[in-house]
Amino acid sequence: MAMTNPVQFIQQVRAEVSKVVWPTRREVLLTTVMVFIMAALTATFFAIVDLLIRTGLSGLLGMFG
């Protein structure tokens, strides 16, 4: 593997970083809000599923107890 001298390495890194398209503040905010909304919806879904399973099992086990 060929070794690059440190100056060339820094120049290459700066060139690559300059190609990065950074998100705007609005894009970051919207994405963050969407993540929180999706997390809340997922938590709600699993809480309801848990409640249904718990209720069903309690009813089923109550029949035989």
DSSP file (Angstrom, degrees, kcal/mol; ACC not computed):
  #  RESIDUE AA STRUCTURE BP1 BP2  ACC     N-H-->O    O-->H-N    N-H-->O    O-->H-N    TCO  KAPPA ALPHA  PHI   PSI    X-CA   Y-CA   Z-CA
    1    1 A M              0   0    0      0, 0.0     2,-0.2     0, 0.0     0, 0.0   0.000 360.0 360.0 360.0 127.6    0.0    0.0    0.0
    2    2 A A        -     0   0    0      1,-0.1     2,-0.4     0, 0.0     0, 0.0  -0.468 360.0-131.4 -74.0 137.6    1.5    3.3   -1.0
    3    3 A M        -     0   0    0     -2,-0.2     2,-0.4     0, 0.0    -1,-0.1  -0.733  14.3-149.5 -89.9 135.7    2.1    5.9    1.7
    4    4 A T        -     0   0    0     -2,-0.4     5,-0.0     2,-0.0     0, 0.0  -0.846  23.7-113.8-101.5 139.4    0.9    9.4    1.1
    5    5 A N     >  -     0   0    0     -2,-0.4     4,-2.3     1,-0.1     3,-0.3  -0.389  30.3-109.4 -71.7 156.3    2.8   12.2    2.7
    6    6 A P  H  > S+     0   0    0      0, 0.0     4,-2.4     0, 0.0     5,-0.2   0.815 115.7  54.1 -57.7 -35.0    0.9   14.1    5.4
    7    7 A V  H  > S+     0   0    0      2,-0.2     4,-2.2     1,-0.2     5,-0.2   0.931 110.9  45.4 -66.9 -44.3    0.5   17.3    3.4
    8    8 A Q  H  > S+     0   0    0     -3,-0.3     4,-2.6     2,-0.2    -1,-0.2   0.898 111.3  54.2 -63.8 -39.4   -1.1   15.5    0.5
    9    9 A F  H  X S+     0   0    0     -4,-2.3     4,-2.5     1,-0.2    -2,-0.2   0.941 109.1  47.0 -60.3 -47.7   -3.3   13.6    2.9
   10   10 A I  H  X S+     0   0    0     -4,-2.4     4,-2.6     1,-0.2    -1,-0.2   0.904 112.0  51.3 -61.4 -41.7   -4.6   16.8    4.4
   11   11 A Q  H  X S+     0   0    0     -4,-2.2     4,-2.1     1,-0.2    -1,-0.2   0.904 111.2  47.7 -62.7 -41.0   -5.2   18.3    1.0
   12   12 A Q  H  X S+     0   0    0     -4,-2.6     4,-2.3     2,-0.2    -2,-0.2   0.897 111.2  50.6 -67.3 -39.8   -7.2   15.2   -0.1
   13   13 A V  H  X S+     0   0    0     -4,-2.5     4,-2.7     2,-0.2     5,-0.2   0.935 110.9  48.4 -63.4 -45.5   -9.2   15.2    3.1
   14   14 A R  H  X S+     0   0    0     -4,-2.6     4,-1.9     1,-0.2    -1,-0.2   0.888 110.5  52.3 -62.2 -38.3  -10.1   18.9    2.6
   15   15 A A  H  X S+     0   0    0     -4,-2.1     4,-0.6    -5,-0.2    -1,-0.2   0.910 112.3  45.1 -64.2 -41.7  -11.0   18.2   -1.0
   16   16 A E  H >X S+     0   0    0     -4,-2.3     3,-1.0     1,-0.2     4,-0.5   0.904 111.5  51.6 -69.2 -41.3  -13.4   15.4    0.0
   17   17 A V  H >< S+     0   0    0     -4,-2.7     3,-1.1     1,-0.3    -1,-0.2   0.858 103.3  59.2 -64.4 -33.9  -14.9   17.4    2.9
   18   18 A S  H 3< S+     0   0    0     -4,-1.9    -1,-0.3     1,-0.2    -2,-0.2   0.723  99.9  58.5 -67.8 -18.7  -15.6   20.2    0.5
   19   19 A K  H << S+     0   0    0     -3,-1.0    -1,-0.2    -4,-0.6    -2,-0.2   0.641  81.6 107.9 -81.8 -15.5  -17.7   17.8   -1.6
   20   20 A V    <<  -     0   0    0     -3,-1.1     2,-0.8    -4,-0.5    -3,-0.0  -0.417  65.5-142.4 -68.0 133.8  -20.1   17.1    1.3
   21   21 A V        -     0   0    0     -2,-0.1    -1,-0.1     0, 0.0    -2,-0.1  -0.865  19.8-152.3 -97.5 106.3  -23.5   18.6    1.0
   22   22 A W        -     0   0    0     -2,-0.8     2,-0.0     1,-0.1     0, 0.0  -0.565  17.7-113.1 -81.7 141.0  -24.5   19.6    4.5
   23   23 A P        -     0   0    0      0, 0.0    -1,-0.1     0, 0.0     2,-0.1  -0.356  31.0-113.2 -70.9 152.5  -28.2   19.7    5.4
   24   24 A T     >  -     0   0    0      1,-0.1     4,-2.2    -2,-0.0     5,-0.2  -0.348  28.5-106.1 -77.3 166.0  -29.8   23.1    6.1
   25   25 A R  H  > S+     0   0    0      1,-0.2     4,-2.5     2,-0.2     5,-0.2   0.893 122.6  52.9 -59.0 -40.1  -31.1   24.0    9.6
   26   26 A R  H  > S+     0   0    0      2,-0.2     4,-2.8     1,-0.2     5,-0.2   0.912 108.0  49.8 -63.2 -43.5  -34.6   23.5    8.3
   27   27 A E  H  > S+     0   0    0      2,-0.2     4,-2.4     1,-0.2    -1,-0.2   0.903 111.9  48.3 -62.4 -41.5  -33.9   20.0    7.0
   28   28 A V  H  X S+     0   0    0     -4,-2.2     4,-2.4     2,-0.2    -2,-0.2   0.923 112.9  48.1 -64.5 -43.6  -32.2   19.0   10.3
   29   29 A L  H  X S+     0   0    0     -4,-2.5     4,-2.5     2,-0.2    -2,-0.2   0.934 113.2  46.7 -63.2 -47.0  -35.2   20.3   12.2
   30   30 A L  H  X S+     0   0    0     -4,-2.8     4,-2.4     1,-0.2    -1,-0.2   0.906 113.2  48.9 -63.0 -42.1  -37.8   18.5   10.0
   31   31 A T  H  X S+     0   0    0     -4,-2.4     4,-2.1    -5,-0.2    -1,-0.2   0.909 111.5  49.8 -64.3 -41.7  -35.9   15.3   10.1
   32   32 A T  H  X S+     0   0    0     -4,-2.4     4,-2.2     2,-0.2    -2,-0.2   0.918 111.2  48.7 -63.4 -44.0  -35.6   15.5   13.9
   33   33 A V  H  X S+     0   0    0     -4,-2.5     4,-2.4     1,-0.2    -2,-0.2   0.911 110.7  51.2 -62.5 -42.1  -39.3   16.1   14.3
   34   34 A M  H  X S+     0   0    0     -4,-2.4     4,-2.7     1,-0.2    -1,-0.2   0.886 108.1  52.1 -63.7 -38.3  -40.1   13.2   12.0
   35   35 A V  H  X S+     0   0    0     -4,-2.1     4,-2.4     2,-0.2    -1,-0.2   0.927 111.0  47.2 -63.5 -44.1  -37.9   10.9   14.0
   36   36 A F  H  X S+     0   0    0     -4,-2.2     4,-2.2     2,-0.2    -2,-0.2   0.896 112.7  49.6 -65.1 -39.2  -39.6   11.9   17.3
   37   37 A I  H  X S+     0   0    0     -4,-2.4     4,-2.5     2,-0.2    -2,-0.2   0.935 112.5  46.8 -64.1 -45.8  -43.1   11.5   15.7
   38   38 A M  H  X S+     0   0    0     -4,-2.7     4,-2.5     1,-0.2    -2,-0.2   0.883 111.7  51.3 -64.7 -37.9  -42.2    8.0   14.3
   39   39 A A  H  X S+     0   0    0     -4,-2.4     4,-2.5    -5,-0.2    -1,-0.2   0.904 111.1  48.2 -64.8 -40.8  -40.8    7.0   17.7
   40   40 A A  H  X S+     0   0    0     -4,-2.2     4,-2.4     2,-0.2    -2,-0.2   0.917 112.5  48.2 -66.0 -43.0  -43.9    8.1   19.5
   41   41 A L  H  X S+     0   0    0     -4,-2.5     4,-2.5     2,-0.2    -2,-0.2   0.910 112.8  48.3 -63.2 -42.1  -46.1    6.3   17.0
   42   42 A T  H  X S+     0   0    0     -4,-2.5     4,-2.5     2,-0.2     5,-0.2   0.918 111.7  49.2 -64.7 -43.7  -44.0    3.1   17.3
   43   43 A A  H  X S+     0   0    0     -4,-2.5     4,-2.0     1,-0.2    -2,-0.2   0.903 112.2  48.9 -62.4 -41.1  -44.1    3.3   21.1
   44   44 A T  H  X S+     0   0    0     -4,-2.4     4,-2.3     2,-0.2    -2,-0.2   0.922 110.5  50.7 -64.2 -44.6  -47.9    3.8   21.0
   45   45 A F  H  X S+     0   0    0     -4,-2.5     4,-2.6     1,-0.2    -2,-0.2   0.943 112.9  44.7 -58.1 -50.1  -48.4    0.8   18.7
   46   46 A F  H  X S+     0   0    0     -4,-2.5     4,-2.5     1,-0.2    -1,-0.2   0.827 110.6  54.6 -69.2 -30.2  -46.3   -1.5   20.8
   47   47 A A  H  X S+     0   0    0     -4,-2.0     4,-2.3    -5,-0.2    -1,-0.2   0.912 110.9  45.9 -65.4 -41.9  -48.0   -0.3   24.0
   48   48 A I  H  X S+     0   0    0     -4,-2.3     4,-2.6     2,-0.2    -2,-0.2   0.922 113.2  49.0 -66.2 -44.4  -51.4   -1.2   22.5
   49   49 A V  H  X S+     0   0    0     -4,-2.6     4,-2.6     1,-0.2     5,-0.2   0.920 111.8  49.9 -60.9 -43.1  -50.2   -4.5   21.2
   50   50 A D  H  X S+     0   0    0     -4,-2.5     4,-2.8     1,-0.2    -2,-0.2   0.913 110.7  49.7 -60.8 -43.7  -48.8   -5.3   24.7
   51   51 A L  H  X S+     0   0    0     -4,-2.3     4,-2.6     2,-0.2     5,-0.2   0.916 111.7  48.2 -62.3 -43.9  -52.1   -4.3   26.3
   52   52 A L  H  X S+     0   0    0     -4,-2.6     4,-2.6     2,-0.2    -2,-0.2   0.918 113.6  46.3 -63.7 -43.9  -54.0   -6.6   24.0
   53   53 A I  H  X S+     0   0    0     -4,-2.6     4,-2.8     2,-0.2     5,-0.2   0.926 113.7  48.9 -65.2 -43.6  -51.7   -9.5   24.5
   54   54 A R  H  X S+     0   0    0     -4,-2.8     4,-2.4    -5,-0.2    -2,-0.2   0.919 113.7  46.4 -62.1 -43.7  -51.8   -9.0   28.3
   55   55 A T  H  X S+     0   0    0     -4,-2.6     4,-2.4    -5,-0.2    -2,-0.2   0.917 113.6  49.1 -64.7 -43.5  -55.6   -8.8   28.3
   56   56 A G  H  X S+     0   0    0     -4,-2.6     4,-2.5    -5,-0.2    -2,-0.2   0.918 113.1  45.9 -63.4 -44.3  -55.9  -11.8   26.1
   57   57 A L  H  X S+     0   0    0     -4,-2.8     4,-3.0     2,-0.2     5,-0.3   0.897 111.4  52.1 -67.0 -39.7  -53.6  -13.9   28.2
   58   58 A S  H  X S+     0   0    0     -4,-2.4     4,-1.9    -5,-0.2    -2,-0.2   0.919 112.8  45.7 -61.9 -42.6  -55.2  -12.8   31.4
   59   59 A G  H  X S+     0   0    0     -4,-2.4     4,-1.3     2,-0.2    -2,-0.2   0.910 114.9  47.2 -65.6 -42.3  -58.6  -13.8   30.0
   60   60 A L  H  X S+     0   0    0     -4,-2.5     4,-0.8     1,-0.2     3,-0.2   0.916 115.8  43.3 -66.2 -44.1  -57.3  -17.1   28.7
   61   61 A L  H  X S+     0   0    0     -4,-3.0     4,-0.7     1,-0.2    -1,-0.2   0.797 109.2  59.2 -73.3 -28.0  -55.5  -18.0   31.9
   62   62 A G  H  < S+     0   0    0     -4,-1.9     3,-0.3    -5,-0.3    -1,-0.2   0.803  98.8  59.2 -68.6 -29.1  -58.5  -16.9   34.0
   63   63 A M  H  < S+     0   0    0     -4,-1.3    -1,-0.2    -3,-0.2    -2,-0.2   0.855 113.1  37.0 -66.6 -34.2  -60.7  -19.4   32.2
   64   64 A F  H  <        0   0    0     -4,-0.8    -1,-0.2    -3,-0.2    -2,-0.2   0.487 360.0 360.0 -97.8  -3.2  -58.5  -22.3   33.4
   65   65 A G     <        0   0    0     -4,-0.7    -1,-0.2    -3,-0.3    -2,-0.1   0.450 360.0 360.0 -96.0 360.0  -57.7  -20.9   36.9
